[in-house]
Amino acid sequence: MFLFTLLAALSHPPLVASAGPARVAATAVASAEPSEATALTAYLAARAWLDADALPAESDPAARVSLEATTSVCVLLRLDGRLVGAGHDELDAPRSTAAAASNDSGLLLRRAVGRAVARALADTTISAVRAELGDKVTARLSLEVELGGPLRPLIGRTIADAARRIASGNEGVAVLRGERAHRAFPSRLLAADTAARTDRIITGLLLEAGLPAKDLPEFTADERVSLARFQTIRLRADAPDAAPAVVTRAGRVVSQRELTEGFARASAAQLAARLAAQAVPADPSRADGPQRLLGTLNPTADLYDPPFAAPSDAALASLALARAARSPLLPEPIRVHAAARARALIGWIATLPDGESAVSADCLAAIASAELVREGGGGVGVDVAATAAQRASLRDRIGVSVRSLLADGDTGGASDSTRIALLAAAAHTLGDAVTESDLEALILRLEAHASERPARLVDAALPIALLTASSSLAERHRAPLRALFDRFTTLASELQVGTPAPGAAADAADPRSADLVGGIEIPGSASGVADTQSLLLMTGIAMTEAAHSPEDWTADPTARATLLPYARFVVQHIATDPWVGGFRNPRTLRGLVRGSLLRDDCPPGATSAALLFLLSAAESGVFRDGAPAPQASPAAVPAAPFDGSAGPK
């Protein structure tokens, strides 16, 4: 959970370069790296060989392609988005410098392509086509070429220490044993969806080098073991006849300058349309039956695993869709569809048998139901009888949960803090779920947690924001809860990645990690990079700011300085071109939100929370800068169908 990694952040200092006996790759540090022009030269040569369905012999001068500053090449071949062949070739460690690479790189591409083609021809589908039709099958394969630059030292006392210094997925890592270098290429790691754990990658390279899986300090000097890193450039085309484009782990880096109000609205519209399409009939043979939310999409396997989301994720989606339904920022057709799918998900949750739902699902669904019946709920008539029945079921379950909590007390743990916040927000929203005295006791208990254990309420930022935004909440309760968000905002700004110093260029960042700028990085987290686990915290901050008056907003520069870069980070995680082109079914994937830039999976909660954040941030005025706002962008045009055709597989 986000809370536990946040608490870890408070007790871990920032990583600094070690002054001790670190293991360093004994190769020259070179500034020269393979250029886009060099990558294009390699791509065009490889493409010509594939189109001809013939590779030149290594002794043929046509096989030699000089690649400046290149010490390694990796080639991936795909058939309709499915990886069917991969091959690589590299220079040994003494020649993996900029000076040596330009002279020795001639056959790297030919050998890498040859190995990739050999593996592709062993694929069952491809070999069958070749045997039966005699087709130039390699001409049907899409191509990705990655060029690796000179090896540079990777410093670290331990494997874990070294792993934290690598921008996994954007740069390669190597284990050197004597003069032999064993490399892991970002393209291969990302294609296999294994880039998230660099420490395991390094351990795997040690085993590949014939070494035991032990930590760096355990190797002796005589074993000549060291680590290195290398920059790469990747060129990929989504189809054999398509133009290649440079791709990164993010697809492309979204610039902060793109985050205009119009861009944010277009992105929110895309997410709302896509999320609505994720609500599908639980039984495909019964279109009029209960609807459920699709689960986590694994685009590498092209399936949903699990097929359907848990009730808590479905409830979060219903809230996001309900907010979208009443948002004047979105086009009317999207609002209408969002309202219909929100009601369907609420209905499914409300009819779950006791014990199959959860407190979080009941509470969020109840709040979503209240959102739908507020004025401006998408311009769609509400089935009063059906809505009343849904609310009655949810109200009864929430009432039981509140009375149980008040009777049993709480331990002060994080789960209790979140449960109290959810129940307080839902009970206050429903109005008649509990008595006034019970509601007062619940809110007072929440205030006590906010005063005594504020860090434990990080996971409860969303329901607390919903509660404090209510116009009917007494000011004596609102003030201490709003003060909690001042702490959250300060903490988020301290943990934010790579925001430029005042007066610096808007996009001033390490190019290896420019795609993470604006995210909230928690030292000690499993992935080691900022990801979408902080979305609900930041959504709570954005909602709280949106509830302020414009005068309050302009007086809070910390919130604006935190929310605007985070919005860039959120948009960066939306699955768009060119990233989606590397998978089997780009249409199913496009418009969902990735959990992390190091993973392919798109969990349902990430898309829901991203939609809530963008709507709240836009309502807060964070994107208003007085400049004309474009109303569409190639990266933010709703492309998903409304018919739920992207069903489970």
C-alpha positions in Angstrom: 0.0 0.0 0.0 1.0 3.6 -0.6 1.0 4.3 3.1 3.7 1.9 4.1 6.0 3.0 1.4 5.3 6.6 2.4 6.3 5.9 6.0 9.4 4.2 4.7 10.2 7.4 2.8 10.2 9.4 6.0 12.9 7.1 7.4 15.2 6.6 4.4 17.6 9.4 3.3 18.1 10.2 -0.3 20.5 7.9 -2.2 24.0 9.4 -2.6 27.1 8.2 -4.4 29.1 5.8 -2.2 32.5 6.8 -1.1 33.4 3.2 -0.2 34.7 0.3 -2.2 32.2 0.3 -5.0 32.5 -2.1 -7.9 33.2 -0.1 -11.1 33.4 -1.3 -14.7 36.9 -0.8 -15.9 36.0 0.8 -19.2 36.5 4.3 -20.5 33.7 6.9 -19.9 32.6 8.2 -23.2 30.1 11.0 -24.0 29.4 9.9 -27.5 26.2 7.8 -27.9 24.4 6.4 -31.0 22.4 9.0 -32.7 18.9 8.9 -34.2 20.5 9.1 -37.7 22.7 6.1 -36.9 19.7 4.2 -35.6 17.8 5.0 -38.8 20.7 3.8 -40.9 20.6 0.5 -39.0 16.8 0.2 -39.3 16.7 0.8 -43.0 19.4 -1.8 -43.6 17.7 -4.4 -41.5 14.3 -3.6 -43.1 15.8 -4.1 -46.6 17.1 -7.5 -45.6 13.7 -8.6 -44.2 11.8 -7.3 -47.2 14.1 -9.3 -49.5 13.8 -12.4 -47.3 17.5 -12.8 -47.6 20.5 -11.9 -45.4 23.9 -11.2 -46.9 26.7 -13.5 -46.0 28.9 -12.1 -43.3 31.8 -12.1 -45.8 29.7 -9.9 -48.2 30.6 -6.2 -47.9 26.8 -5.5 -47.9 26.7 -7.2 -44.5 28.9 -4.5 -42.9 26.9 -1.5 -41.6 29.1 1.0 -39.8 27.3 2.3 -36.7 29.0 5.2 -35.0 29.4 5.0 -31.2 27.5 1.6 -31.1 28.9 -1.3 -29.1 25.8 -3.5 -29.2 22.7 -4.1 -31.2 19.4 -5.7 -30.3 16.7 -6.6 -32.9 13.1 -7.6 -32.2 10.7 -9.0 -34.8 6.9 -9.1 -34.3 4.0 -10.6 -36.2 0.8 -8.7 -35.7 2.2 -7.3 -32.4 3.4 -10.7 -31.1 7.1 -11.1 -30.4 8.4 -13.9 -32.6 12.1 -13.3 -32.7 14.9 -11.5 -30.9 18.6 -11.4 -31.4 21.5 -9.3 -30.3 25.3 -9.0 -30.8 27.9 -6.9 -28.9 31.5 -6.0 -28.7 33.5 -7.4 -25.8 34.3 -5.1 -22.9 37.7 -3.7 -24.1 36.2 -2.6 -27.4 33.0 -1.2 -25.9 34.3 2.4 -25.9 33.3 5.2 -28.3 36.6 5.2 -30.1 36.7 1.4 -30.7 33.0 1.0 -31.5 33.1 3.1 -34.7 35.8 0.8 -36.1 34.4 -2.6 -34.9 30.6 -2.3 -35.2 30.3 -3.3 -38.8 28.8 -6.8 -38.4 26.8 -6.1 -35.2 23.5 -5.5 -37.1 23.9 -8.4 -39.5 24.5 -10.9 -36.7 21.7 -9.5 -34.5 19.2 -9.7 -37.4 20.4 -13.2 -38.3 19.8 -14.4 -34.8 16.4 -12.8 -34.6 15.3 -14.2 -37.9 16.5 -17.7 -36.9 14.3 -17.6 -33.9 11.3 -16.1 -35.8 11.5 -18.9 -38.4 11.3 -21.5 -35.6 7.9 -20.0 -34.6 5.1 -22.4 -35.4 2.9 -19.9 -37.3 5.7 -18.5 -39.3 7.3 -21.8 -40.2 3.9 -23.1 -41.4 3.3 -20.1 -43.6 6.8 -20.4 -45.1 6.4 -24.2 -45.7 3.0 -24.1 -47.2 3.0 -20.9 -49.2 6.6 -20.2 -49.8 5.9 -16.6 -48.8 8.6 -14.1 -48.1 7.5 -14.3 -44.5 10.1 -12.0 -43.0 8.7 -9.2 -45.1 5.5 -9.5 -43.0 7.4 -8.9 -39.7 7.5 -5.6 -38.0 10.9 -4.5 -36.8 12.5 -2.8 -33.8 16.2 -2.0 -33.7 18.0 -0.9 -30.5 21.5 0.4 -30.6 23.6 0.4 -27.4 26.3 3.0 -26.7 29.7 2.6 -24.9 29.8 0.9 -21.5 30.1 3.3 -18.6 30.8 2.4 -15.0 27.9 1.6 -12.7 28.7 2.4 -9.1 27.2 0.6 -6.2 28.2 -1.1 -2.9 25.6 -3.7 -3.5 23.3 -5.0 -6.3 20.4 -3.1 -4.7 22.4 0.1 -4.5 23.5 -0.2 -8.2 20.0 -1.1 -9.3 18.6 2.2 -7.9 21.0 4.2 -10.1 19.7 2.7 -13.4 16.8 4.2 -15.3 15.4 0.8 -16.0 13.7 0.5 -19.4 15.5 3.6 -20.7 19.1 2.4 -20.3 20.8 -0.9 -20.3 22.8 -2.7 -17.7 25.7 -5.1 -18.0 27.8 -7.5 -15.9 31.4 -7.7 -16.9 33.5 -10.8 -16.1 37.0 -10.1 -17.3 36.7 -9.0 -20.9 33.3 -10.4 -21.5 30.2 -8.2 -21.1 26.7 -9.7 -20.5 24.1 -7.1 -21.4 20.4 -6.6 -20.7 18.7 -4.5 -23.3 15.7 -2.2 -22.4 13.8 -3.4 -25.5 14.0 -7.1 -24.5 13.2 -6.3 -20.8 10.2 -4.2 -21.8 8.9 -6.8 -24.3 9.1 -9.5 -21.7 7.5 -7.1 -19.0 10.5 -7.7 -16.7 12.0 -4.2 -16.5 10.6 -3.4 -13.0 13.2 -5.2 -10.9 16.7 -4.2 -11.9 18.2 -6.0 -9.0 16.8 -9.3 -10.4 18.1 -8.4 -13.8 21.6 -8.0 -12.5 21.4 -11.3 -10.6 20.2 -12.9 -13.8 23.2 -11.5 -15.7 25.6 -12.8 -13.0 24.1 -16.3 -13.6 24.4 -15.9 -17.4 28.1 -15.1 -16.9 28.5 -18.4 -15.0 28.9 -16.7 -11.6 27.1 -17.5 -8.4 24.1 -15.4 -7.4 25.8 -13.5 -4.6 26.1 -9.8 -3.8 28.9 -7.6 -5.1 31.0 -7.4 -1.9 31.2 -11.2 -1.9 33.2 -11.2 -5.2 37.0 -11.1 -4.9 39.2 -8.8 -7.1 40.6 -12.0 -8.8 37.1 -12.7 -10.2 37.2 -9.4 -12.1 33.5 -8.8 -11.8 32.1 -5.3 -12.3 28.9 -3.6 -13.4 28.3 -1.2 -16.3 25.4 0.8 -17.8 24.9 1.9 -21.4 22.6 4.3 -23.2 20.4 3.1 -26.0 18.2 4.4 -28.8 15.3 2.4 -30.0 13.6 2.7 -33.4 10.3 0.8 -34.0 7.6 0.6 -36.6 4.2 -0.9 -35.8 3.8 -2.5 -39.2 6.3 -3.7 -41.9 5.4 -0.8 -44.2 5.1 1.9 -41.5 7.6 4.6 -40.8 9.8 4.0 -37.8 9.8 6.2 -34.7 12.0 6.6 -31.7 10.3 4.9 -28.7 11.1 4.8 -25.0 9.6 3.0 -22.0 6.9 5.7 -22.0 6.4 5.6 -25.7 7.2 9.3 -25.9 7.9 11.9 -23.2 4.9 14.3 -22.6 6.2 17.8 -22.3 5.0 20.0 -19.4 4.2 22.7 -22.0 1.5 20.4 -23.4 -0.5 20.5 -20.2 -2.9 23.3 -21.2 -6.5 23.3 -20.1 -7.6 22.0 -23.5 -5.2 19.1 -23.4 -6.3 18.2 -19.8 -9.9 18.2 -20.9 -9.2 16.1 -24.0 -7.3 13.6 -21.8 -10.1 13.5 -19.3 -12.6 12.9 -22.1 -10.5 10.1 -23.4 -10.3 8.4 -19.9 -14.0 8.8 -19.3 -14.9 7.2 -22.6 -12.4 4.4 -22.1 -13.5 3.7 -18.5 -17.1 3.6 -19.5 -16.3 1.0 -22.2 -14.7 -1.1 -19.5 -18.1 -1.8 -17.9 -19.4 -4.8 -19.7 -22.1 -7.5 -19.2 -21.0 -10.0 -16.7 -22.5 -12.7 -19.0 -21.8 -11.9 -22.6 -24.9 -13.8 -23.7 -27.1 -11.4 -21.6 -26.6 -7.8 -22.8 -29.3 -6.6 -20.4 -27.9 -8.4 -17.4 -25.6 -7.1 -14.6 -22.5 -5.2 -15.7 -19.1 -5.6 -14.2 -15.8 -3.7 -14.6 -13.1 -5.5 -16.5 -10.0 -6.4 -14.6 -6.3 -5.7 -15.2 -5.3 -5.7 -18.8 -2.0 -7.6 -19.6 -1.3 -6.3 -23.1 1.7 -8.6 -23.6 -0.6 -11.7 -23.2 -3.6 -9.7 -24.6 -6.0 -10.8 -21.8 -7.6 -9.5 -18.7 -6.2 -11.1 -15.5 -8.3 -11.3 -13.5 -11.2 -11.1 -16.0 -13.2 -8.8 -13.8 -12.3 -6.2 -11.2 -12.9 -6.5 -7.5 -15.9 -4.7 -6.0 -13.7 -2.0 -4.5 -12.2 -1.2 -8.0 -15.7 -1.2 -9.5 -16.9 1.2 -6.9 -14.0 3.6 -7.6 -14.9 3.4 -11.3 -18.5 4.2 -10.5 -17.4 7.3 -8.6 -15.1 8.4 -11.4 -17.8 7.9 -14.0 -20.4 9.7 -11.8 -18.1 12.7 -11.4 -17.6 12.6 -15.2 -21.3 12.5 -15.8 -21.8 15.8 -14.0 -18.7 17.6 -15.2 -19.3 20.5 -17.6 -15.7 20.0 -18.8 -16.7 16.9 -20.9 -18.8 16.6 -24.1 -22.5 15.6 -23.5 -22.3 12.2 -25.2 -19.5 11.1 -23.0 -21.4 12.4 -19.9 -24.5 10.5 -20.9 -22.6 7.2 -21.4 -20.6 7.7 -18.1 -23.8 8.2 -16.2 -25.3 5.0 -17.6 -22.3 2.9 -16.8 -21.9 4.4 -13.3 -25.5 3.4 -12.5 -24.9 -0.1 -13.8 -21.8 -0.6 -11.6 -23.5 0.8 -8.6 -26.4 -1.6 -9.2 -24.1 -4.6 -9.3 -22.4 -3.6 -6.0 -25.7 -2.9 -4.3 -27.0 -6.3 -5.1 -24.0 -8.3 -3.9 -24.8 -10.7 -1.1 -23.6 -9.7 2.4 -19.9 -10.7 2.8 -19.1 -10.5 -1.0 -18.7 -6.7 -1.0 -16.4 -4.6 1.2 -16.7 -1.5 3.3 -14.8 0.5 0.7 -17.0 -0.7 -2.2 -20.2 0.1 -0.3 -19.0 3.6 0.7 -17.7 4.6 -2.7 -20.7 3.3 -4.5 -23.0 5.2 -2.1 -21.1 8.4 -2.7 -21.2 7.8 -6.5 -25.0 7.3 -6.3 -25.3 10.6 -4.6 -23.2 12.3 -7.3 -25.5 10.9 -10.0 -28.7 12.5 -8.5 -27.1 15.9 -8.0 -28.1 18.5 -10.4 -26.1 18.2 -13.6 -25.7 14.5 -13.6 -25.1 14.1 -17.3 -28.5 15.4 -18.4 -29.8 11.8 -18.1 -33.1 11.0 -16.3 -32.5 8.8 -13.3 -34.6 5.7 -12.6 -35.9 6.9 -9.2 -37.2 3.5 -8.1 -34.0 1.7 -9.1 -31.8 4.3 -7.5 -33.8 4.3 -4.3 -33.5 0.5 -4.1 -29.7 0.7 -4.6 -29.3 3.4 -2.0 -31.4 1.5 0.5 -29.2 -1.6 0.2 -26.0 0.4 0.5 -27.4 2.6 3.3 -28.3 -0.5 5.4 -24.9 -2.0 5.0 -23.1 1.2 5.8 -25.2 1.7 8.9 -24.3 -1.7 10.1 -20.6 -1.0 9.5 -20.7 2.3 11.3 -22.4 0.9 14.4 -20.0 -2.0 14.5 -17.0 0.3 14.3 -18.3 2.6 17.0 -19.1 -0.3 19.3 -15.8 -2.2 18.8 -13.5 0.8 18.7 -10.4 0.9 16.6 -6.7 0.0 17.0 -5.3 3.2 15.5 -3.9 1.3 12.6 -3.9 2.5 9.0 -6.8 0.3 7.9 -8.9 1.6 10.7 -8.1 5.2 9.7 -9.1 4.5 6.1 -12.3 2.7 7.2 -13.3 5.6 9.4 -12.8 8.1 6.7 -14.8 6.1 4.1 -17.7 5.5 6.5 -17.7 9.1 7.6 -17.8 10.4 4.0 -20.5 7.9 3.0 -22.7 8.3 6.1 -22.5 12.1 5.7 -23.4 11.9 2.0 -26.4 9.6 2.5 -27.7 11.6 5.5 -30.0 8.9 6.8 -27.6 5.9 7.2 -27.0 6.6 10.9 -28.2 8.8 13.6 -26.9 12.3 13.9 -25.1 11.4 17.1 -23.4 8.4 15.5 -22.3 10.6 12.6 -20.9 13.2 14.9 -19.0 10.5 16.8 -17.6 9.1 13.6 -16.4 12.5 12.4 -14.9 13.3 15.8 -13.0 10.0 15.6 -11.7 10.9 12.2 -10.6 14.3 13.5 -8.7 12.5 16.3 -6.8 10.4 13.7 -6.0 13.5 11.7 -4.6 15.2 14.8 -2.8 12.3 16.3 -1.8 10.1 13.4 -1.9 12.2 10.2 0.5 10.0 8.2 -1.9 7.0 8.6 -4.6 8.9 6.7 -2.7 9.2 3.5 -4.6 6.2 2.0 -7.8 8.0 3.1 -7.1 11.2 1.2 -9.9 10.7 -1.3 -12.9 10.1 1.1 -11.6 12.9 3.4 -11.5 15.3 0.4 -15.1 14.2 -0.5 -16.2 14.9 3.0 -14.6 18.3 3.4 -15.9 19.4 0.0 -19.5 18.9 1.3 -21.3 22.3 1.7 -23.3 20.8 4.6 -20.3 19.8 6.7 -20.0 22.0 9.8 -17.1 24.4 9.6 -15.8 23.1 13.0 -15.2 19.8 11.3 -14.1 21.1 8.0 -11.2 23.2 9.3 -9.1 20.5 10.9 -9.6 18.1 8.0 -8.6 20.8 5.5 -5.5 21.5 7.6 -4.6 17.8 7.0 -4.3 18.5 3.3 -1.8 21.3 3.9 0.5 18.6 5.4 -0.2 16.2 2.5 0.6 19.0 -0.1 3.9 19.8 1.6 4.9 16.1 1.8 4.0 15.5 -1.8 6.0 18.5 -2.9 9.0 17.2 -1.0 8.7 13.7 -2.6 8.0 15.0 -6.1 10.4 13.9 -8.9 12.6 16.3 -10.8 10.6 19.4 -10.8 12.8 22.2 -12.1 14.2 24.9 -9.8 12.5 28.3 -10.0 13.5 30.1 -13.2 14.8 26.8 -14.9 13.4 25.5 -18.1 10.0 23.8 -17.8 11.4 20.5 -19.1 14.8 20.6 -17.4 15.3 17.0 -16.3 17.6 14.1 -16.7 16.6 12.7 -20.1 16.8 9.2 -18.8 14.0 9.9 -16.3 12.2 12.9 -17.9 9.1 10.7 -18.2 8.9 10.5 -14.4 9.0 14.2 -13.7 6.1 15.3 -11.5 5.5 11.9 -10.0 5.7 11.1 -6.3 8.8 8.9 -5.6 8.8 6.8 -2.5 12.3 5.5 -1.5 12.0 1.8 -0.5 9.1 1.0 -2.8 9.3 -2.3 -4.7 9.8 -0.7 -8.2 12.1 2.1 -7.0 10.4 4.6 -9.3 7.4 6.9 -9.1 4.2 5.2 -10.2 0.4 5.6 -10.0 0.1 4.3 -6.4 0.1 8.0 -5.3 -3.0 8.9 -7.5 -5.6 8.8 -4.7 -3.5 11.0 -2.5 -3.0 13.6 -5.2 -6.7 13.3 -6.2 -7.6 14.2 -2.7 -5.3 17.2 -2.8 -6.8 18.3 -6.1 -10.4 17.9 -4.9 -9.6 20.0 -1.8 -8.1 22.7 -3.9 -11.1 22.6 -6.3 -13.4 23.2 -3.3 -11.5 26.5 -2.5 -12.5 29.8 -3.9 -10.4 31.3 -6.7 -8.9 33.7 -4.2 -7.8 30.8 -2.0 -6.4 29.0 -4.9 -4.1 31.8 -6.2 -2.8 32.2 -2.6 -1.5 28.6 -2.5 1.5 28.4 -4.9 2.6 25.1 -3.3 -0.5 23.3 -4.4 -0.3 24.6 -8.0 3.5 23.9 -8.2 2.7 20.3 -7.1 -0.4 19.5 -9.0 0.6 20.8 -12.4 3.7 18.6 -12.8 1.8 15.7 -11.4 -0.8 16.2 -14.1 1.9 15.8 -16.7 3.0 12.6 -14.9 -0.6 11.2 -15.0 -1.0 11.9 -18.7 2.4 10.2 -19.3 0.8 7.0 -18.0 -2.1 7.0 -20.5 -1.5 4.2 -23.0 -1.2 6.0 -26.4 0.9 5.9 -29.6 3.7 5.0 -30.1 3.8 2.8 -27.0 0.7 0.8 -27.8 2.0 -0.1 -31.2 4.3 -2.8 -29.7 1.5 -5.0 -28.6 -0.9 -7.4 -30.2 -4.1 -5.4 -29.8 -3.4 -1.6 -29.6 -7.1 -0.8 -29.8 -7.9 -2.7 -26.6 -5.0 -1.0 -24.8 -5.3 2.6 -26.1 -6.7 5.0 -23.5 -6.2 2.9 -20.4 -3.7 4.0 -17.7 -0.6 2.0 -16.9 0.2 1.2 -13.3 3.9 2.0 -13.9 6.2 2.9 -16.8 8.2 -0.2 -16.0 5.3 -2.5 -16.4 2.7 -3.1 -19.2 -0.3 -3.9 -17.0 -3.2 -1.5 -16.9 -5.0 -2.0 -13.6 -8.6 -0.7 -13.4 -8.0 1.5 -10.4 -5.3 3.5 -12.2 -7.7 4.6 -15.0 -10.4 5.5 -12.5 -8.1 7.5 -10.2 -6.5 9.2 -13.2 -9.9 10.4 -14.4 -10.8 11.6 -10.9 -7.5 13.5 -10.7 -7.7 15.2 -14.0 -11.3 16.3 -13.5 -10.5 17.7 -10.0 -7.3 19.4 -11.2 -9.1 21.0 -14.1 -12.0 22.2 -11.8 -9.4 23.6 -9.4 -8.1 26.0 -12.1 -4.6 24.6 -12.2 -4.4 24.6 -16.0 -5.6 28.2 -16.4 -2.8 30.4 -17.6 -4.6 32.7 -20.0 -3.2 31.1 -23.1 -5.4 29.8 -25.9 -6.1 26.1 -25.2 -6.2 23.6 -28.0 -9.2 21.3 -27.8 -7.6 18.1 -29.1 -4.3 16.3 -29.2 -3.1 13.2 -31.0 -2.3 11.7 -27.5 -5.7 12.5 -26.1 -8.4 11.7 -28.6 -11.1 9.3 -27.4 -10.5 6.2 -29.4 -12.2 3.5 -27.5 -15.7 2.2 -28.4 -18.7 2.6 -26.2 -19.9 -0.9 -26.8 -17.6 -2.7 -24.4 -16.1 -4.7 -27.2 -12.8 -5.0 -25.4 -14.1 -7.8 -23.3 -12.2 -10.4 -21.2 -10.2 -13.1 -23.0 
